[in-house]
């Protein structure tokens, strides 16, 4: 009897240990030999899941790359989360033609107990509808783990569908194993396209804000260089975007036009070029003089003393020195204005360091009176909690610093301009300095970050093809004027290589300039703003892929469709007026895909205003052009046939012509935000280039079909993985129950009580054996 019970006790103990070990392997997803022997079905599921997950990751990466995702170095946040984060900065009154926002609101209201953002994504296979809601799996896991309510994603989907309100946008909902597939109403899409043709795509209506955008900011007496390129281009585009949605914009060019360097330069000019006021130097000469004066300032103590005297006389307003300062500023300003004119950068208000001089004096006095400043080695410092470096408000010689200037600047913009937003378009190297300025402004109670958006819109560097800072062969910084001239020269060569036949050289130069400046801007704006990018004329002038050349030619070709058919916009509007309810019939899948992309313009605008990543607009317009190519390839718009008498008959599909015009309208709006001038009148028959033959490269010819196939496979894999994980959870639950039964505090029968007694006996025998072993060892 004792021997049998001992045996059973040992078996029970071994069983507990075995099950615990198996549970650990299950939780880690390890498929060991023991697991396969104990749970052959579960082991197979784990192996299958690992393979499926590996294949799923590859497919997802491949699908992202098919959409141009390989260029995105940082993951983009979901629009729903973004919207929640910035509601403190602006209020969306109306989402316009946004499809995704309407669906988000619809599904959020359908399951009130779920407080997390819902996940709605577009599908690429008509079998699964137009959009898909897949948060049911997340909700199911939450209910099981947090609230101990066992319910399947399919049951949750069924409950949500019952609560969903039917809106004109949606035709039907379909529950497929917990995925809610959303089928849009083609008639509603057709009505929106008709309205877009007549009035434009309805963009979000956002409560108006007054915004100060600070960008470009060159220095007086120095030529603008490639380092000013990104700030100027990005800042101008952000200002255009915010103006497009109805914000009041003040564009500020915060130039460096004051300080010791001017005393230094004036002293040098007076000594070396005494007639400088009558024989004005060029900007190139001024830059050379500045370098030479700086060298002399650093090496010659007497010259340094004379330079400081010039600074004092300039600050006191003595005529000769004010005239010299104005002359230097005027020479620099003319170069700046030339570059801004070429890049179509308009309405920049110049406010240099000199503008804030009187405000700096009153600021220092105010901070002194309030006891904010601390003296240290003759300097006056402002310490801010959480910041590594204090602000130097006054130097030991009594002079002001950039810290003083930037504090006076932000105060002026908050209190005098009454700005709701202040955006500094400055390279990322200034991040710590600007964050300290913002922290100081908050410490002084100048603004509440929950109410006003004061933000450093930072960007990366422009690199050369060697992945280092973009410089000339001699190692000098690339001058911006030289860069623009080189772009125009290369664009002109490209146009001539197409055997173009322009009416005049002036027309050719105009086209070359539009092409060059558009390419330079787009190459910058299409990159991730916060990342460095490699500057390459060859890539930016390529007519394949996501480039300005590709898009400009696409736009010109689309505009030419109606023009070549001799159809005026008034004729199209008359056609719309006679349609029932203004609904454009959308029957072909390519028409529906294109219509959805057009209406995404509203989402694109809202997302870009939120993140200030202009690359989102570039991604949007590129995808729009690509989808238009797919549509144009399969759906005829203008069909020409020959009659029996030899005359030509033109058949026009006005429904599709409306789609063409709306696509061109939206592209034109995108170009306007990007600051790119479309080449509207170039005759592509003359240029002898068919954009729709070269639009996608060979690998992109089957892009849409590939993406649809990949997304369908991804959905199937995700469903299989979920089923396998559910089986895994069920098996773990069974094993946990068995362990609890074996380890129960109160044995269920006398047999188990006897097993526990024998276990205790075994333990005491072990202790006795250990004790005896010790005595024997002695």
Secondary structure, DSSP 8 states (H G I E B T S, - for coil): -HHHHHHHHHHHHHHHHHHHHHHHHHHHT---HHHHHH-HHHHHHHHHHHHHHHHHHHHHHHHHHHTTGGG--S----HHHHHHHHTTT--EEE-TT-HHHHHHHHHHHH-TT--S---EEE-SSGGG-SEEE-THHHHHHHHHHHS-----HHHHHHHHHHH----TTEEEEEEETTEEEEEE-HHHHHHHHHHHHHH-----EE---EEEEE----BTTS--BGGGHHHHHHHHHHHHHHHHTT-EEEEEE--B--SHHHHHHHHHHHHH-TTTTTS---HHHHHHHHHHHHHHHHH-HHHHHHHHHHHHHHHTT-HHHHHHHHHHHHHHHHHHHHHHHHTT----EE--GGGGHHHHHHHHHHHHHTT--EEETTEEEE--TT-SS-EEEE-TTS-B-HHHHHHHHHHIIIIIS--SEEEEEEEGGGHHHHHHHHHHHHHTTS--TTTSEEEEEEE--EE-TTSSB-B-TTS-B-BHHHHHHHHHHHHHHHHHHTT---S-HHHHHHHHHHHHHHHHHHHHHTS-TTS-EE--HHHHT-SSSSSHHHHHHHHHHHHHHHHHTT--HHHHHHHHHHSGGG-----SHHHHHHHHHHHTHHHHHHHHHHH--THHHHHHHHHHHHHHHHHHHHS-SEEEEE-TTS-EEEEE-HHHHHHHHHHHHHHHHHHHHHT----TT--HHHHT--HHHHSS-GGGTTHHHHHHHHHHHHHHHHHHHHHHHHHHHHHHHHHHHHHHHHT-SS-SSHHHHHHHHHHHHHHHHHHHHHHHHHHHH-
